[in-house]
Amino acid sequence: MRQLAPDVRLRKMVLADLPAVMAIEHQAFSNPWSTEMVRKELTQDWSTVLVVEESSPAGWQLRAFAIFWLVADEIHVLNVATDGAVRRRGFGRQVMEAVLATGKTQKCRLATLEVRRSNEAALALYNSLGFRAVGMRPSYYQDNREDAVIMILDL
Ligand SMILES: CC(C)(COP(=O)(O)OP(=O)(O)OC[C@H]1O[C@@H](n2cnc3c(N)ncnc32)[C@H](O)[C@@H]1OP(=O)(O)O)[C@@H](O)C(=O)NCCC(=O)NCCS
């Protein structure tokens, strides 16, 4: 994992982050998770939510987050998003690298995720991290019946 810039920090999400995480979630997805769904992740032993923050004159600003499960020896990434105003500045990569580093520390064998077939930005991010497409779930997403690409990475 690359060194973070001095004005960037990574940490686990806490309840007080919920409004900032939900603001990004609503901006990022046509079919966003509910506040209750995200809140529940904070209570599950197997779930972790990581956030990346950047220092600004107004204080630390939440820029990106990732939600993942650690089950047996696998990491499953459920949700990743970057604030729409600061995309393409490396926050998505940094939070994903932290997810994968956690998996390695926990001696996981594999990381898996699903991504919409049309999501070029996310596909490019995951490919650049070493994920490879291993299959398809046809009509997986209920809102528009879009296919999901199943991706895995050997850790
Ligand atoms: C996917 C997402 C999380 C990427 O976050 P980000 O902070 O903008 O990504 P980064 O700046 O870390 O980009 C890392 C790499 O991903 C790829 N990438 C990111 N955005 C891209 C885009 N719009 N087009 C093509 N490649 C892109 C590039 O390879 C990029 O590296 P580079 O900038 O050195 O070329 C962000 O676009 C997002 O929140 N999208 C909406 C939510 C979403 O689709 N989440 C994924 C669900 S599976």
The ligand as an SDF file (V2000), in Angstrom:
LIG
                    3D

 48 50  0  0  0  0  0  0  0  0999 V2000
  -15.4890    4.0770   -8.8800 C   0  0  0  0  0  0  0  0  0  0  0  0
  -15.0840    5.2310   -7.9370 C   0  0  0  0  0  0  0  0  0  0  0  0
  -15.2260    4.7390   -6.4930 C   0  0  0  0  0  0  0  0  0  0  0  0
  -13.6110    5.5950   -8.2240 C   0  0  0  0  0  0  0  0  0  0  0  0
  -13.2090    6.5350   -7.2450 O   0  0  0  0  0  0  0  0  0  0  0  0
  -12.1080    7.6730   -7.5110 P   0  0  0  0  0  0  0  0  0  0  0  0
  -11.7450    8.2090   -6.1870 O   0  0  0  0  0  0  0  0  0  0  0  0
  -12.5800    8.6280   -8.5470 O   0  0  0  0  0  0  0  0  0  0  0  0
  -10.9410    6.7690   -8.1420 O   0  0  0  0  0  0  0  0  0  0  0  0
   -9.3750    7.0890   -8.1500 P   0  0  0  0  0  0  0  0  0  0  0  0
   -9.1420    8.5350   -8.3530 O   0  0  0  0  0  0  0  0  0  0  0  0
   -8.7560    6.4310   -6.9930 O   0  0  0  0  0  0  0  0  0  0  0  0
   -8.9640    6.3220   -9.4930 O   0  0  0  0  0  0  0  0  0  0  0  0
   -8.1750    5.1540   -9.4890 C   0  0  0  0  0  0  0  0  0  0  0  0
   -8.1630    4.5560  -10.8710 C   0  0  0  0  0  0  0  0  0  0  0  0
   -9.4510    4.0900  -11.2430 O   0  0  0  0  0  0  0  0  0  0  0  0
   -9.6590    4.3240  -12.6440 C   0  0  0  0  0  0  0  0  0  0  0  0
  -10.7230    5.3100  -12.8190 N   0  0  0  0  0  0  0  0  0  0  0  0
  -11.3420    6.0420  -11.8710 C   0  0  0  0  0  0  0  0  0  0  0  0
  -12.3100    6.8040  -12.4200 N   0  0  0  0  0  0  0  0  0  0  0  0
  -12.2840    6.5610  -13.7480 C   0  0  0  0  0  0  0  0  0  0  0  0
  -13.0600    7.0300  -14.8380 C   0  0  0  0  0  0  0  0  0  0  0  0
  -14.0330    7.9540  -14.6650 N   0  0  0  0  0  0  0  0  0  0  0  0
  -12.7940    6.5430  -16.0620 N   0  0  0  0  0  0  0  0  0  0  0  0
  -11.8180    5.6300  -16.2680 C   0  0  0  0  0  0  0  0  0  0  0  0
  -11.0390    5.1410  -15.2590 N   0  0  0  0  0  0  0  0  0  0  0  0
  -11.2790    5.5950  -14.0070 C   0  0  0  0  0  0  0  0  0  0  0  0
   -8.3300    4.8190  -13.1790 C   0  0  0  0  0  0  0  0  0  0  0  0
   -7.5630    3.6850  -13.5090 O   0  0  0  0  0  0  0  0  0  0  0  0
   -7.7760    5.5290  -11.9590 C   0  0  0  0  0  0  0  0  0  0  0  0
   -6.3840    5.6770  -11.9860 O   0  0  0  0  0  0  0  0  0  0  0  0
   -5.7490    7.0110  -12.6840 P   0  0  0  0  0  0  0  0  0  0  0  0
   -6.5300    8.1860  -12.1840 O   0  0  0  0  0  0  0  0  0  0  0  0
   -4.3350    6.9630  -12.1970 O   0  0  0  0  0  0  0  0  0  0  0  0
   -5.9220    6.7850  -14.1460 O   0  0  0  0  0  0  0  0  0  0  0  0
  -15.9360    6.5070   -8.2060 C   0  0  0  0  0  0  0  0  0  0  0  0
  -15.9670    6.7730   -9.5940 O   0  0  0  0  0  0  0  0  0  0  0  0
  -17.3450    6.4290   -7.6730 C   0  0  0  0  0  0  0  0  0  0  0  0
  -17.6170    6.7170   -6.5150 O   0  0  0  0  0  0  0  0  0  0  0  0
  -18.3010    6.0240   -8.5460 N   0  0  0  0  0  0  0  0  0  0  0  0
  -19.7110    5.9490   -8.1630 C   0  0  0  0  0  0  0  0  0  0  0  0
  -19.9410    4.7920   -7.2050 C   0  0  0  0  0  0  0  0  0  0  0  0
  -19.5150    3.4700   -7.7960 C   0  0  0  0  0  0  0  0  0  0  0  0
  -19.7720    3.1800   -8.9790 O   0  0  0  0  0  0  0  0  0  0  0  0
  -18.8780    2.6300   -6.9730 N   0  0  0  0  0  0  0  0  0  0  0  0
  -18.4190    1.3120   -7.3740 C   0  0  0  0  0  0  0  0  0  0  0  0
  -19.5110    0.3210   -7.2220 C   0  0  0  0  0  0  0  0  0  0  0  0
  -18.9770   -1.3220   -7.7130 S   0  0  0  0  0  0  0  0  0  0  0  0
  1  2  1  0
  2  3  1  0
  2  4  1  0
  2 36  1  0
  4  5  1  0
  5  6  1  0
  6  7  2  0
  6  8  1  0
  6  9  1  0
  9 10  1  0
 10 11  2  0
 10 12  1  0
 10 13  1  0
 13 14  1  0
 14 15  1  0
 15 16  1  0
 15 30  1  0
 16 17  1  0
 17 18  1  0
 17 28  1  0
 18 19  1  0
 18 27  1  0
 19 20  2  0
 20 21  1  0
 21 22  1  0
 21 27  2  0
 22 23  1  0
 22 24  2  0
 24 25  1  0
 25 26  2  0
 26 27  1  0
 28 29  1  0
 28 30  1  0
 30 31  1  0
 31 32  1  0
 32 33  2  0
 32 34  1  0
 32 35  1  0
 36 37  1  0
 36 38  1  0
 38 39  2  0
 38 40  1  0
 40 41  1  0
 41 42  1  0
 42 43  1  0
 43 44  2  0
 43 45  1  0
 45 46  1  0
 46 47  1  0
 47 48  1  0
M  END
$$$$
